[in-house]
Amino acid sequence: MQYMLLIYDNEAAAGETSAEEMQKWFEVTQAMQDAGVMRGGEALHPTTTATTVRVQNGETVTTDGPFAETREQLGGYYIVDVPDLDAAITWAARLPSADRGPVEVRPVMVFDEG
């Protein structure tokens, strides 16, 4: 089963990522690859680069920034293919930012084409 690990952090408080923390991210990414569970993942640019799109009365309306004001912002994600939720939680807990911000674990819906 595939799960998305959505990584949240407070952009304002996080500041620049140290070389030491980046090494931890590289290590957990490599561990996922070595275990054969990683299906994808990327870091996201800051929310200041986001554009939110809505269609209102048939017209496309865009606004700068994320869709909601929150203390934590979505900073990146992994998609893992693991046997169950417990395994996904184990990987989420290994992420370097899990001790300062939440990691949301959600099952990925798979649609049959056909």
C-alpha positions in Angstrom: 0.0 0.0 0.0 1.2 3.5 -0.8 1.3 6.3 1.7 2.2 9.9 1.4 4.3 11.4 4.2 3.5 15.1 4.2 6.2 17.1 6.0 5.1 20.3 7.8 7.4 22.8 9.5 7.3 26.5 10.5 9.1 28.3 7.7 9.7 31.4 9.7 11.3 29.5 12.6 13.1 26.9 10.5 15.6 29.2 8.8 18.4 27.8 6.7 18.9 24.0 6.8 22.3 23.2 8.3 24.7 20.8 6.5 24.2 18.5 9.5 20.4 18.3 9.1 20.7 18.0 5.3 22.9 14.9 5.9 20.2 13.4 8.1 17.7 14.0 5.2 20.1 12.3 2.7 20.5 9.4 5.1 16.8 8.7 5.6 16.1 9.1 1.9 18.9 6.6 1.2 17.5 4.2 3.8 14.1 4.4 2.1 15.7 3.7 -1.2 17.8 0.8 0.2 14.7 -0.7 1.8 12.9 -0.5 -1.6 9.9 1.5 -0.2 10.5 5.0 -1.7 8.3 5.8 -4.7 8.9 9.5 -4.8 9.6 12.6 -2.8 10.7 16.2 -3.1 11.2 19.3 -1.1 9.0 22.3 -1.9 10.0 25.9 -2.4 8.7 28.3 0.4 5.0 29.2 0.5 5.9 32.7 -0.8 6.3 31.1 -4.2 2.9 29.3 -4.1 -0.1 30.3 -6.2 -3.6 29.2 -5.2 -6.1 28.6 -8.0 -9.9 28.6 -7.6 -12.7 28.7 -10.1 -15.5 31.0 -9.1 -18.6 31.4 -11.3 -16.7 29.9 -14.2 -13.7 32.3 -13.8 -10.2 31.2 -12.8 -9.1 33.3 -9.8 -5.5 33.1 -8.6 -4.0 34.4 -5.4 -0.4 34.5 -4.2 0.6 32.2 -1.4 -0.9 29.1 0.2 -4.6 28.4 0.6 -4.6 28.9 4.3 -2.8 30.7 7.1 -1.3 28.2 9.5 1.6 27.9 11.9 3.2 25.1 9.9 3.6 24.9 6.1 3.9 22.0 3.8 7.6 21.7 3.0 7.9 18.4 1.2 6.7 14.9 0.9 7.7 11.3 0.4 5.6 8.5 -1.2 6.4 5.2 0.3 5.1 1.7 -0.6 4.9 -0.3 2.6 2.8 -3.2 4.0 0.6 -1.1 6.3 0.1 2.1 8.3 2.4 1.1 11.1 5.3 0.8 8.6 4.5 4.2 7.1 4.4 5.7 10.7 7.8 4.2 11.4 9.3 5.9 8.3 7.5 9.2 9.2 9.0 9.1 12.7 12.5 8.8 11.2 12.3 12.1 9.3 14.6 14.7 10.8 11.9 17.4 11.2 9.4 15.1 13.0 10.6 16.3 16.4 9.6 19.9 15.6 6.7 19.7 13.2 4.0 17.2 12.2 4.3 14.6 9.5 0.9 13.7 8.1 0.6 10.1 6.9 -2.2 9.5 4.3 -3.0 6.5 2.1 -2.7 7.2 -1.6 -5.9 6.3 -3.6 -5.3 4.2 -6.6 -7.9 4.3 -9.3 -8.3 1.5 -11.8 -8.1 2.7 -15.4 -10.4 0.7 -17.4 
